Amino acid sequence: MKHIDLIKLLQENRETIDRAYKNEELVSVDDALLDATLFLKINKRYKLNKNYLNFADSILQRVDYSIIFGDYEKEYKQLVKLKRSYIESNQEYYKINIQKLIENLYEKFFNRDREIQVLIVRLESDRSLDIDILLAEANNTLEKIYELIDGNEKVGEFFRSDLRGLHGDIDELLQSISVDILKYIENIGKYIDQINSFIVQTKKRRELNVKVMQLSHRLLDEDSSSLDEYLRLHHETCYFTQLRSQKNRVQIFADDNDISKMNRKDLQEILDLVTVKRATKDSSIKEQSCEKLDIIDVDKIIEDIVKEKSEDIYLSIKYHGELSGYVGKHLVEEAFKVYLHIGTKDEVVFSKQFNEHGVKVAKWV
Amino acid sequence: MGIDEVFKVLSKGVMVSLNSQKYLDVAHFLMIDENFDELSTLLDKIGFKLNGQNGCFYISKKESMNEAELHSFLKNHKDVLVAVAILKQILPYIDRGNTLKQTEFTHQYIQKDDAGLAQKFEYIFETRDLKDVVEKFFDLLEKSYIIERKDRDNKDEYLVLSAIEYYLKIVERVV
């Protein structure tokens, strides 16, 4: 079968092959697939050839934890042999085989580097596995990578010194891949650091999970003392605490909508004892009233009292012209006010008698 | 003044009045429509709302407050609501932009000679001493961003800020 026929066969049976790749159980397949050894019959079931699976996984960058990186020992030994044969015979055949082996090894380096990268991404993003199994897989991967270190160094050194100078073509090939090979060798150290850090983080996560689990059990048993204590002690930095947290808290006000929902009764309770009246802008207007301003000239009254040599000051005041404007009760009140005022003067002498108005009789002496 | 600084001020629970001298920069920043909209959009994304009515800016929740939150809000603002009610009772015509004098307030308070008021003051400030009461009363209003000193050296004169409208709106719901 030619390669082009193989491609055609794959194309014609692509759905069957895809179902088998997705681990579906197949009970019958086209004979042509069996003849091309793309499928094998195992215990009444048809399975895809492992070689095809490896090819597809490699191209699709799907790496399983069970991958075995292997070493370069076989290729290395073969190269040593070919080098010796080439030096002895100087035949082109050996030179070509050396070049092929170098290219194979380069491809191995390339694929391995990519596989490790994919494996690390898978480890870091895997959420389906139990955390203990994930840790075991990470340790396993780490061991596999450690095993690569010696092989890598050995081949790298062989490329750098032992194969140089054999032939210009070989030197040229080695030169073209030297930078990449060096990069792949250096990457190993980087990958080891990455997996180690992943293992440390995952272990921390496992410890945290254990603690959370313990706490949840305690809470279920209604023992929240340690959590209570922690929240009380760290209220300033924790978001959800028993005390008021100050961390990044946004203070809010009630907006118009909230204010409209406020219970009048609650507000009344708060504002109890305080009576508030809506301030109105209208001011009350007082009715204008005319006030009569009467001035009594007391000095004139005194002058007349002295002139007349009055026997009863109160009576003289009451009938004086200055009080002519008053009548009745007002006249009595005003006359008495003036009587009291004049009564403070030293010249006034009060007798023991009272006049018909019940006022003590007073004289000016 | 940038959006981060404005957020820092508002998120601390400051009610920024347009006539405030202390928060003049913040008010000016938010008066620009683009700035207001930008902060508004940002706050909306994290569940808050930027309010800018009645001459003041403040943050509220995007969703309405539930009963418990309303109750807690009233509990936390109880003293200041009572203080605004008292202020309005003693000086009925006091309004934003007015000058409020400690001396005048004290004089009017004495004139009122209201036992109920004295009792309420005692309840809030836990003292009956007139000087203490008045000082604490003004402190409370100042801390609630309702008034601010007109001059740092003048302890008597305060400017009434627009934020008073916000509290009056609540107080007047019971009138």
Interface residues (C-beta under 8 A of the other chain):
Chain A: R249 V250 Q251 I252 F253 A254 D255 D256 N257 D258 I259 K261 M262 N263 R264 D266 L267 Q268 I270 L271 L273 V274 T275 V276 K277 R278 A279
Chain B: S11 K12 G13 M15 F48 K49 N51 Q53 Y58 I59 S60 K61 S64 M65 L70 H71 F73 L74 K78 L81 V82 A85 I86 K88 Q89 P92 Y93 D95 G116 L117 Q119 K120 Y166 K169 I170 V171 E172 R173 V174 V175
